[in-house]
Amino acid sequence: MAPRHRHRRTTAVTALAAVALAVPVTVGCGAVEKALDCAQLAVEISNDVDDLQDAVTGAVVDPQQADKILDSLDKDIDKVADRTDNADVGKAVDDLQKAVDNVQKSVDSGKDPDLSPVKDAAGELTNVCSP
């Protein structure tokens, strides 16, 4: 599983680097900061999703660990939502929040959560945070 996690992290870090390199010099500092914030938070969310994957796979789901990671995801999602007014980022954040809420409901009810919507939404967030 570790190689797949590294690939997602590498993709997210690459997206962050692309934002830093692709933002034109003529853009104001505020726009650059927002783009970098978005990309940095997308990396954090990607790491949270990897941690969540580790907590809910295997023989036994660790509900306490999953709850802790889900809380971290919620906070990171809120940070992205608070720091951007971009419609595409807003939609990606909404989709990610819905997916995280569904995972939380599954964990709370003792069911095996489906993480694919979370992974898809986190990937979309990374995409929209990249130029």
N, C-alpha and C positions, 0 to 999 in steps of 0.2 A: 504493500500500500504506500510506502514512503515515496517511491518514485513518482506516483501520481500526484501526491501532495506537493512535491518539489516542482512538478510541472506547472501546477496552478499558481504556486507562489512565484515561480519564475515568470509566468505570463503576467501576473499582476505587477510585479516589479518592473517588467519590461514596459507595461502600460504607463506606469508612473514615470519612467525615464522618457518615454515618448511624449508625454505631456510636457515635461520640462524642456525637451528639445524642440518641440513643434510649435510652442506658443510664440508668435511673432514678437520681436523686440518692441514693436510699436504699440503693443497692447499695454494698457495701464497695469500697474503693479497689483491692483485689486483683482483684476481678471486672472492674472497669473497665479496669485495666491489662491483664488477660488478653485482654479483648475488643479493645482497641486494638492489642495486640501481634499478635493473630491477623489483624486487618484490615490492619495495616501490612505484615505478612509476606505477606499475600495480594497486596498491591500490588506488593511486590518480586518475587514469583513471576510475576505478570502481566507485569512488565517483562522478566524473564528469558525468558519464553515469547516475547515480541515479539522479543527479541534472537536467540533460537534460530531463530525463523521467518526472520529476515534471514540467518542463517548457513547455513541449509540450502535456501534457495530460490535460483533463478537458474540460470545455466548450469552452475556447478560448486559442489558442496558443499565448504565449507571445514572439513575434519574437525578441525583444531586449534582453530579458533574454536568449533565446535560442542562439542568436548570441554570447553573452558573454560566455556562457558555451561552445559553439563550439570552440571559440577562445582558451579557457583554455584547451580543449581537444587537439587541434592542438599543443599547446605548450608542453603539456605533452607527446604527441606522438613523437614530435621532440626530446625531452629529451631522450626517450627510444632509438630512432633510433641513436642518437649521442653517446650513452653510451654502445652500444653493437655491436659485430661483429658476433653474433650467427645467423646462417641462419634461424632457426626456429623462433626466436624472430623477425628477419627481416621480415619474411613472415607474422607473426601475426600483426606486425606494419603496413605493407602494406595493409593488409585486413581491419584493423581498420581505416586507413586513407581513404580508398575508401568508407567505410560505412559512416564515418563522412562527407565526401564530398557529398554523396548522401542525407544525412539529411539536410545539408546546402542548397543544391539546392531546396529541398522540402520546407524548411522554406522560402527561398527567393522568391519562386513562390506562397507562400500562401497556400500550400498543407499540409495535415497532413503527417508528416514524419513517415516512418516505422523504428522503433528503433531496431527491432529484429536483423538485421545484425550487428548493433553496439554492442548490448549486447553479441551476439555470438562471435564477434571478440575480445571484451574485455575479455570475459571468456577464450578464447584461449590464449590470451596474459598472463593472470594469470597462465594458465596451463604451458606454456613454460618457464615462469619465475620461476617456482617451480621445484625442482629437482625430 
